[in-house]
Amino acid sequence: MSIKDIQEQIIEEFSIFDDWMDKYAYLIEIGNELEPLDETKKTDSNLIDGCQSKVWIDAYLNNGKLYFEADSDAIITKGIASLLIKVLSGHTPEDIVNAELFFIEKIGLQQHLSPTRSNGLLSMIKRIKLYAMAYNSKNIN
């Protein structure tokens, strides 16, 4: 499934809910499905700057595809990280670098986050894209 297709699927899933409290509950449910990050990967180098809560994101390349793992000590933030992983994990670094993440606006996520959570979301996206750029440059060389 392409990055675009996964985003369309998420938009459809969130469209079921009219109320933002229900969307938050769904976001928490998505976060609870995220596999816990191994404690050895909860390092300062994997810690995302700009987040009010603690968020760790790690990446690894397997057969030319980039995979992400994440964890957070906050349930909403963990749900946001889980959404990003659902969309971007398992694609080539080039596809991730070039991905336009339209689902965030379409489901209304950014305007329903506090300024600190919004900054955290942008920091998570930035880190994921940086991982993809780094792995992409390794593949080119």
C-alpha positions, 0 to 999 in steps of 0.5 A: 500500500502506498503512503498516499493510500494509507493516509486516505485510509486513516482519513476514512477511519477518522471520518467515522467520528464526529466528536473530537473526544471520540477522535482522541479516544481512537488516537489513544487506542492506536497508540496502545497498539504500538509495540513498546520500544526496547528500553535499550533504544530509549536513548538521548539520540532517539529522543525527539527535541521539541516535545513536552512529553518524552518521545523516542523514534528509532529507524532501521533499513531492511531490504531497501525499506525503512522501518520505524519504532517509537514510544512515548510516555504520553498516551496522545503523543504515542498515538500521534507517533503510531499514526506517523509510523503507520503511514511512513514505516515500510517504504523506501527512504526516497518515498518517505523523503518525498511524502506529503503528509496531508492526512494531518490536516484532513483529519483536523489533528493539528488544529486540535493539538496544544501548541507544545503537542503541535511542535512535537508532531512537527519534530517527529516528522522532521526526525523521520524525514532526517532518518530517511534522508540519511538512509537515502544518501547511504543508498545513493553512495 
